[in-house]
Every structure is written in structure tokens, then in C-alpha cells.
Amino acid sequence: MHVTPSAPKVRQVLALLALRANTTVPLHQLVEELWEERPPSSAATTLQTYIYQLRKLPGLCDPQLPGPAVGPRALLTTPGGYRLSVPSDCLDSQEFGELAARGRESMERGSVAEAADMLQRALTVWRGPALSDLAPGPIVGIDALRLEEQRYEVLEERINADLLLGRHHRLISELTALAADNPTREGLHAKLMLSLYRAGRRPEALEVFQRIRRVLTRELGLEPCSELQRLHQQVLAGDRGLDLPGGRTAVHGAPTGGPPVTLPADAPLVGREADLLHVGRMLSEPGGTDGPRCVAVSGPPGAGTTAFTVHLAHRLGDSFPDGRLYVSFGNPADPLAIDEVLATLLEAVGHRRAELPPLRADRARMFHAWTTGRRVLLVIDDVATTDQVTDLLPADSGSAVLVAGYRRLYGSQFRARVDLPPLCSERSLELFLAALGRDRALGDAPGLHTMLDLCGDLPGPTLEAVGLLALRPHWSIRQLIDWLSRDRPAVVAHQRPHPFHHVVRRCGRLEPRLREALAKLAWESTGDLTVEQAAAILGRDADETEELLEELVEFFLLGVDMASDPTTERFFQYRLAPLVRTALRAMQPARTCV
């Protein structure tokens, strides 16, 4: 039976005693809670009356048993105050604290799913705001604030666990409501930004930052904290460091249960249907007996090789019922070691990282053994050399591998190599308008086509251009074209989206000699280049120059055509795409391609 005192001050006394359950509450604290700094002369007598009324409540006192042995629940008089004696399991606040502690212990052990469940159980103990049915005094008011803060701490810890488990999609609606109810709570806004980013909704993530920044500056005169500003810069730059460890979402379900699926969030593609069908057939058709079917996908900077391979892997779930795994070598300028990527794969299939053998060969054998007899699809992203792939290949011909490369790859393990071309102009326009929003009147069709040409009709730069227009709604297409077309050096800020990002990242994988040559060609050449013309610019002989140019073609940083210049003795002539040339010219020479 639930009985609540009707008198407000009696409820205040009960609240303070319950908050200090099983400890003595001094008389002066009870008086301060009830009357603050102006107690009446009859305060002691009035307080005794309130205690008497509480003792009449069922379960708080057994009049047949005087003294301390009154039973498990009692309101006792002690020297200097009163003590509410109750069993340890009858207070919501205590149950909440114990469940939260167990959740934190699970998180420390690395049992993220168990931690998320336990922390959620702690939160379900709450039925509403703490002590919402009374008007608290100074002491109970502070305790109510403390409980609410503990609640939000546990809530954020549970959200962190859900993010580690790859549950960002389901978190978005909850975090949106929480952010609306708590417009200045930066931690919740940061988690909403991260969830939206991982769900492929980067413009909305950027708008969350702008919204909280407006609130903070208008109401408090403050800028967002450094952590939130850093997250904003990472979202603007498309920083892969925002992905989950290993560049993946977590296993959907326990590794020992259903098949592991560690694919990043899917996103719709425009203009790639024919390529998707072609590569999908190569991967899903019955194989021979010479190992897994392996297809290397590459293309110009911003062609969307990652989005292509991930989208296709989502499509092929029925063909690979034993698992679909994703790993990335990360930043091309500082790629992960192969043994680290193997550790990520082994974790995904149920092994504990701390128990893995230290040697790469042993880890490769473990993964090979796990894939034996299984039909698994593996996506390997950010690959620059064939050697990075060899130790990651599954064991059997029933499995398949999709490799997203920074350059053209070769090797006997590849059944096919697919180059993703730029989109046709119609599909490029469709992508741009869909991302920007068709309700935004641009009113400059010729200028729009010029801008798409400057982006090379590539999905990545096109979406970066959309991001820039979203951040600068006062810009017209002509303003964006002017910004893209400038040849004078200017520092490219990494805290905002820019169509040059993909070129800069690709350059990060080049050897210094290639970076320096490409930068010099961008500054000192115009139009198509013969080998002899490039050699004169670079100060090298023709043979060395031709080899260097061909390496840049392998990285899709130079285009190539049959030679039409009658002055050349070579078969081919080369060209820099406008996007590559402008990207290199838009950075200070000393910082080019870093």
C-alpha cells in the first residue's frame, strides 16, 4: 500500500529522512529544511508534531514494540535527531545507484552490451523528476539537483554504450528530444551530432552545433566548449576518427550468437546502379576452388569508393549469411598496421583483444581458421597496396572481398578491378539538388552546371560543395564558383567542408617526390601536358618524368589521353583535372598535399 502524507511540510520531513535513510538527521538540518533561516519559536514542538504524524503511517512504527527493535521499517528518535530505518532494497534512489554501479563495472570489463542494459535498467527506476511532488527547502532542493545530475550522468553513460554498439540510428529521436529539453547541455548535443554524423546526416549534425552555439551566445554570452568545437571541426572535415574504433559499427548482437555484421551505416547512391549490379554479380556468383572472390574498387578522389562498397555489402546479406565485416586502414598519411586491422576483425568475430597473439602471422591464421567453412563478405577500406590485403583474405571460395583502394591495385587475388568514373551530368545535378534541398531557389542553371564541372561531377566534392552552401546560405552559386576557381594561394581551413578535401587526403598517401612533382605541375602548367613539357617543368629527364606521371595516373590524380601534340615522341599526354589543380593551388605551397 502506498501512502503519501498530505501536508507539504510533513512530506518535506519524510523526504529528508528518506534521502538520509539509516543515518541520523540532526534536528538543525530538519529545522533549516522546513523554515530556512527564520524558524518560529515553536519549531521544536512543531517538528515533533510532524514526526508524530509520520509515525502514524503504516509500516513506519509498530507501537507494540518500543525502542530500537521495532522492525525493519521505523522512524527512530536518536540522540540529536531522527533516523529512518529501512531495508536496503526499498529506496528507489538506492536501487538506482546499485544498478548504475553494476553497469559501470560491466563497462570497465568491456562488456558494453551488458553495461547498456544495466544502465537502462537503472534509468527505468525513475518515474519522473526527483521529488517532484513537494516544494523542497534548501537541503532537499540540493539533494534533488544531485539526483537529477546523477540521472543525467547515467543517461549519458548509457548513450555512450549505445554509440559503441552502433545504435546511433535509434538514438537520434531520443537525443533530439533530450537536446530540446536541455538546450544548453553540451554533452547531449555532442552525442546528437555524433549520432547524426554516423547515420550519414552530416548537414543536420552541423545544424545542431549552430543551434546550441546560438543559444549559448544569446543566453549566456559563451562560446561552445572546446570539445564541442573540436567535434564540429571533425564533422566539417569528415574525419574518419569519428567512426567507431576500427572504422566500424559494433557487432549487431553477440558475436557468439548471430552472424557478425560490422558495416557502417548505409546511404543511398546516385548513378551507380549499373556498377552495383556488375560487381554484385561477380561477388555472389558461384566461385571456383581457388579462394575467395576478390574485387578491387578504385576511382578519382571523391568518387565514393567507400560508400559504393558499403552500400553493396548491405545489399548482399542473403548471399553471405555467415557475416559481413568492415575494416579500414584509416588515415592514408598514417595507415593502421596490418596486425591492428586483424585485431579489429578478430574482435568482431568474438575474440578478446587482450587475448590475441602478438604476431601478425598468428592473428592471420586465427582469422583464416574462423572463416573456414563460412560464407563471409569482407570490406577492406582505404587500401594503398596489395600487401595490405593478403593476410586478411578469408579461407574459402564461398566468401568474398571488396577492396576500396586509393589507387589501382594489382595481384592474382583480384578477380576483377573496377574504376568508378565521375557521374554523368544529369546524375550529378540530381545528387546536388537532393542534398541541398529542392526548396532552396538557386536560380542559376548555367552557373550550377559550371560548379558541378569544377567538382568533376564526383559525389564527394559535390556533397562538400553542398555543405559549404548549407553553412553559408547567403552565398550564390556564382560566389561558390568564384571561391572554387581562385588560383591565388589561400589557406584551406580544415574546420569547414570544402570540395578539395578528397584531393588533399589522396595526396597524403603519396611519396614526397610525387607530392612535390604534382604541386609543381599544378602551379606551373596549364592545359594538357606532354612528357617533354612536364620534364622541363620538373627538371627531370623524359623517361624519369614519364614514370612519375604514370604513377600519378595510378592514384587518379592525373588523367591520360593518347598524344595529339605533334611535338611529342611519347604515346600519351597528361592532364590535371580542374578540381585537382585548384585544390593544390588553393593551399600554401609549403603545405601542399599534407
VOGUGU-106802 format. One record per residue (C-alpha): x, y, z. Coordinates in steps of 0.5 Angstrom, whole numbers, padded with zeros to 4 digits, always signed. Layout:
! residues N
XYZ/...
This chain:
! residues 594
+0000+0000+0000/+0003+0007-0002/+0001+0012+0003/+0004+0020+0002/+0003+0025+0007/-0002+0031+0005/+0001+0036+0009/+0007+0039+0005/+0012+0040+0011/+0011+0033+0013/+0013+0031+0006/+0019+0035+0007/+0021+0032+0013/+0020+0025+0010/+0024+0027+0004/+0030+0029+0008/+0030+0023+0013/+0029+0018+0006/+0035+0022+0003/+0039+0020+0009/+0036+0013+0011/+0039+0009+0016/+0043+0015+0018/+0041+0020+0024/+0039+0027+0021/+0041+0033+0026/+0035+0037+0029/+0038+0043+0026/+0038+0041+0019/+0031+0039+0019/+0029+0046+0022/+0033+0049+0016/+0030+0045+0011/+0023+0047+0014/+0024+0054+0015/+0031+0056+0013/+0034+0062+0017/+0027+0064+0020/+0025+0058+0024/+0019+0060+0029/+0020+0060+0037/+0016+0054+0037/+0020+0050+0031/+0022+0044+0036/+0015+0043+0038/+0012+0043+0031/+0017+0039+0029/+0016+0033+0034/+0008+0034+0031/+0011+0033+0024/+0015+0026+0027/+0008+0024+0031/+0004+0025+0024/+0009+0021+0020/+0010+0015+0026/+0002+0014+0025/+0004+0012+0017/+0003+0004+0016/+0010+0001+0017/+0014+0007+0020/+0013+0005+0027/+0010-0001+0031/+0007+0001+0037/+0007-0006+0040/+0015-0006+0040/+0018+0000+0043/+0026+0002+0043/+0030+0000+0037/+0027-0007+0036/+0021-0004+0032/+0022-0008+0026/+0025-0007+0019/+0022+0000+0018/+0022+0005+0023/+0022+0012+0025/+0027+0013+0031/+0029+0018+0036/+0036+0018+0037/+0041+0023+0040/+0041+0030+0037/+0036+0028+0031/+0032+0022+0028/+0033+0016+0024/+0029+0013+0018/+0031+0006+0019/+0029+0002+0012/+0031-0004+0009/+0037-0003+0004/+0032-0005-0002/+0026-0001-0001/+0029+0006-0004/+0029+0008-0011/+0035+0012-0010/+0039+0006-0007/+0037+0002-0013/+0038+0007-0018/+0045+0007-0015/+0047+0000-0015/+0044-0001-0022/+0049+0004-0024/+0055+0002-0021/+0054-0005-0024/+0053-0002-0031/+0060+0002-0030/+0063-0005-0027/+0061-0008-0034/+0063-0002-0038/+0070-0003-0035/+0070-0010-0036/+0069-0009-0043/+0062-0012-0043/+0059-0006-0047/+0052-0009-0049/+0051-0012-0041/+0053-0005-0039/+0048-0001-0043/+0043-0006-0041/+0044-0005-0034/+0045+0003-0034/+0038+0003-0038/+0035-0001-0032/+0038+0004-0027/+0034+0009-0031/+0028+0006-0031/+0027+0006-0024/+0026+0014-0025/+0018+0015-0026/+0019+0023-0026/+0023+0029-0024/+0026+0027-0017/+0022+0029-0011/+0017+0033-0016/+0011+0033-0011/+0014+0037-0006/+0017+0044-0006/+0024+0043-0003/+0027+0047+0002/+0035+0049+0001/+0037+0042+0004/+0032+0037+0000/+0033+0042-0006/+0040+0041-0007/+0039+0033-0006/+0034+0033-0011/+0039+0037-0016/+0044+0032-0014/+0040+0026-0016/+0038+0029-0023/+0045+0030-0024/+0047+0023-0023/+0041+0021-0027/+0044+0025-0033/+0051+0022-0032/+0048+0015-0032/+0044+0017-0038/+0050+0020-0042/+0054+0013-0040/+0048+0009-0043/+0048+0013-0049/+0056+0012-0050/+0055+0005-0049/+0049+0005-0055/+0054+0009-0059/+0060+0004-0058/+0054-0001-0060/+0053+0002-0067/+0046+0004-0064/+0046+0011-0067/+0040+0011-0071/+0036+0009-0066/+0039+0014-0061/+0037+0020-0066/+0030+0021-0064/+0032+0021-0056/+0037+0025-0057/+0033+0030-0061/+0028+0031-0055/+0033+0031-0050/+0037+0037-0053/+0031+0041-0054/+0029+0040-0047/+0036+0042-0045/+0038+0047-0050/+0045+0049-0046/+0047+0042-0044/+0053+0041-0049/+0055+0033-0048/+0048+0032-0050/+0049+0036-0056/+0055+0033-0058/+0052+0026-0058/+0047+0028-0062/+0052+0031-0067/+0056+0024-0067/+0050+0020-0068/+0047+0024-0074/+0054+0024-0077/+0055+0017-0076/+0048+0016-0079/+0050+0020-0086/+0047+0026-0084/+0052+0031-0083/+0049+0037-0085/+0044+0036-0079/+0050+0035-0075/+0053+0042-0077/+0046+0045-0075/+0046+0042-0068/+0052+0046-0067/+0050+0052-0070/+0043+0052-0066/+0047+0051-0059/+0052+0056-0061/+0046+0061-0062/+0043+0059-0055/+0050+0059-0051/+0052+0066-0054/+0045+0069-0053/+0043+0067-0046/+0050+0066-0043/+0055+0070-0047/+0059+0064-0048/+0062+0060-0054/+0061+0052-0054/+0066+0049-0050/+0073+0046-0053/+0071+0039-0054/+0064+0041-0058/+0068+0046-0062/+0073+0040-0064/+0067+0035-0066/+0065+0041-0070/+0071+0041-0074/+0072+0034-0074/+0065+0033-0077/+0066+0039-0082/+0072+0035-0085/+0069+0029-0085/+0074+0026-0080/+0074+0018-0080/+0077+0019-0073/+0069+0020-0071/+0068+0013-0074/+0068+0007-0068/+0074+0004-0067/+0077+0000-0073/+0072+0005-0077/+0066+0000-0076/+0060+0000-0072/+0060-0005-0067/+0057-0012-0068/+0050-0013-0068/+0048-0018-0063/+0053-0022-0059/+0059-0025-0063/+0057-0032-0061/+0050-0031-0063/+0048-0029-0070/+0053-0027-0075/+0057-0021-0074/+0055-0015-0078/+0060-0009-0077/+0058-0005-0083/+0058+0003-0083/+0051+0006-0084/+0048+0005-0091/+0047+0011-0095/+0043+0011-0102/+0048+0012-0108/+0046+0016-0114/+0048+0014-0121/+0052+0008-0119/+0046+0002-0120/+0050-0001-0127/+0056-0001-0123/+0053-0004-0117/+0050-0010-0121/+0056-0011-0124/+0060-0012-0118/+0055-0015-0114/+0054-0021-0119/+0062-0022-0119/+0062-0023-0112/+0055-0027-0111/+0056-0032-0117/+0059-0039-0115/+0066-0039-0115/+0072-0044-0116/+0076-0047-0111/+0082-0042-0111/+0080-0038-0106/+0075-0032-0104/+0072-0028-0110/+0076-0021-0109/+0074-0015-0113/+0078-0008-0112/+0074-0002-0113/+0078+0005-0114/+0077+0012-0117/+0079+0019-0117/+0079+0023-0110/+0071+0023-0108/+0069+0018-0113/+0065+0015-0107/+0069+0008-0107/+0068+0007-0099/+0060+0009-0100/+0060+0004-0106/+0063-0002-0103/+0059-0001-0096/+0052+0000-0100/+0054-0006-0104/+0055-0010-0098/+0049-0008-0095/+0045-0011-0101/+0049-0018-0101/+0047-0020-0094/+0043-0026-0097/+0049-0028-0101/+0053-0028-0094/+0049-0031-0089/+0055-0032-0084/+0058-0025-0083/+0059-0018-0087/+0065-0015-0084/+0068-0008-0085/+0075-0005-0083/+0079+0001-0085/+0087+0002-0085/+0085+0010-0083/+0089+0016-0085/+0093+0015-0091/+0098+0019-0089/+0099+0015-0082/+0095+0008-0084/+0094+0003-0079/+0099-0003-0078/+0096-0010-0081/+0096-0013-0074/+0092-0008-0072/+0087-0009-0077/+0087-0016-0076/+0086-0015-0069/+0079-0011-0071/+0077-0017-0075/+0078-0022-0069/+0075-0018-0064/+0069-0017-0069/+0068-0025-0069/+0068-0026-0062/+0076-0026-0059/+0078-0021-0054/+0084-0016-0056/+0088-0017-0050/+0088-0025-0051/+0090-0024-0058/+0097-0027-0060/+0102-0021-0061/+0105-0023-0068/+0101-0022-0075/+0102-0028-0078/+0099-0032-0072/+0093-0027-0072/+0092-0028-0079/+0092-0036-0078/+0086-0035-0073/+0082-0030-0078/+0083-0035-0083/+0081-0041-0079/+0075-0037-0077/+0073-0036-0084/+0074-0044-0086/+0067-0047-0088/+0064-0040-0087/+0061-0035-0093/+0063-0028-0091/+0064-0022-0094/+0069-0017-0092/+0070-0010-0094/+0077-0007-0093/+0077+0001-0094/+0083+0006-0095/+0088+0001-0098/+0094+0003-0102/+0098-0003-0103/+0096-0011-0105/+0101-0013-0099/+0095-0010-0094/+0090-0015-0097/+0094-0021-0097/+0093-0023-0089/+0086-0021-0089/+0083-0026-0094/+0078-0031-0092/+0080-0038-0093/+0074-0041-0098/+0071-0039-0104/+0065-0038-0101/+0067-0032-0098/+0068-0025-0102/+0072-0019-0101/+0071-0012-0103/+0077-0007-0103/+0077+0000-0103/+0083+0003-0106/+0087+0010-0106/+0090+0007-0113/+0089+0002-0118/+0091-0005-0115/+0094-0011-0118/+0095-0018-0116/+0093-0025-0117/+0088-0025-0111/+0084-0020-0115/+0078-0023-0120/+0077-0016-0122/+0079-0009-0122/+0073-0003-0122/+0074+0004-0123/+0069+0008-0121/+0068+0014-0126/+0065+0021-0125/+0058+0021-0125/+0054+0024-0131/+0052+0031-0131/+0045+0029-0130/+0046+0025-0124/+0051+0030-0121/+0046+0035-0121/+0041+0030-0118/+0045+0029-0113/+0047+0036-0111/+0039+0038-0111/+0037+0032-0107/+0043+0034-0102/+0042+0042-0102/+0034+0041-0102/+0030+0043-0108/+0026+0048-0104/+0033+0053-0104/+0032+0057-0110/+0039+0058-0113/+0036+0061-0120/+0043+0060-0124/+0042+0054-0128/+0049+0055-0132/+0053+0057-0126/+0050+0051-0123/+0053+0046-0129/+0060+0050-0128/+0060+0049-0121/+0059+0041-0122/+0064+0041-0127/+0069+0045-0123/+0067+0039-0118/+0069+0034-0123/+0062+0031-0123/+0065+0027-0117/+0060+0025-0111/+0065+0027-0105/+0067+0034-0108/+0059+0036-0110/+0057+0034-0103/+0062+0038-0100/+0060+0044-0104/+0053+0043-0101/+0056+0043-0094/+0059+0050-0096/+0053+0053-0098/+0049+0050-0092/+0054+0054-0088/+0054+0060-0092/+0046+0061-0094/+0048+0068-0096/+0052+0065-0102/+0050+0064-0109/+0053+0059-0114/+0057+0065-0117/+0060+0066-0110/+0062+0059-0110/+0064+0058-0117/+0069+0064-0115/+0071+0061-0109/+0073+0055-0113/+0076+0058-0118/+0081+0062-0115/+0088+0061-0117/+0092+0065-0111/+0094+0061-0105/+0090+0061-0099/+0090+0057-0093/+0084+0052-0094/+0081+0052-0087/+0080+0044-0084/+0074+0046-0080/+0070+0047-0086/+0067+0043-0091/+0071+0044-0098/+0071+0040-0104/+0079+0040-0104/+0078+0035-0098/+0079+0029-0102/+0084+0031-0106/+0088+0033-0100/+0087+0026-0097/+0089+0023-0103/+0096+0027-0103/+0097+0025-0096/+0099+0018-0099/+0104+0020-0104/+0111+0019-0103/+0115+0026-0102/+0118+0026-0109/+0111+0025-0112/+0107+0030-0108/+0113+0035-0110/+0112+0034-0117/+0104+0034-0117/+0105+0041-0113/+0110+0044-0118/+0105+0042-0124/+0099+0045-0121/+0103+0052-0121/+0107+0052-0127/+0103+0048-0132/+0096+0050-0136/+0092+0045-0140/+0095+0038-0143/+0102+0036-0142/+0107+0032-0146/+0112+0028-0143/+0117+0033-0145/+0113+0039-0143/+0113+0036-0136/+0120+0034-0136/+0122+0042-0137/+0118+0044-0131/+0120+0039-0126/+0128+0039-0129/+0128+0031-0130/+0130+0027-0136/+0124+0025-0140/+0124+0017-0138/+0124+0019-0131/+0118+0024-0132/+0114+0019-0136/+0115+0014-0130/+0113+0019-0125/+0107+0022-0129/+0104+0014-0130/+0105+0013-0122/+0100+0019-0121/+0095+0017-0126/+0095+0010-0122/+0093+0015-0116/+0088+0018-0121/+0091+0025-0119/+0093+0026-0127/+0088+0024-0133/+0091+0021-0139/+0090+0021-0147/+0093+0019-0153/+0098+0024-0155/+0096+0029-0160/+0101+0034-0160/+0106+0033-0166/+0112+0035-0162/+0112+0029-0157/+0115+0023-0158/+0111+0019-0153/+0105+0016-0154/+0101+0019-0148/+0100+0026-0146/+0097+0028-0139/+0092+0033-0135/+0090+0035-0129/+0083+0036-0127/+0081+0043-0125/+0079+0040-0118/+0086+0037-0117/+0089+0044-0120/+0085+0048-0116/+0086+0044-0110/+0093+0045-0110/+0094+0052-0112/+0089+0054-0106/+0094+0051-0101/+0100+0055-0099/+0106+0051-0103/+0110+0049-0097/+0103+0046-0094/+0101+0042-0101/+0099+0035-0100/+0100+0034-0093/
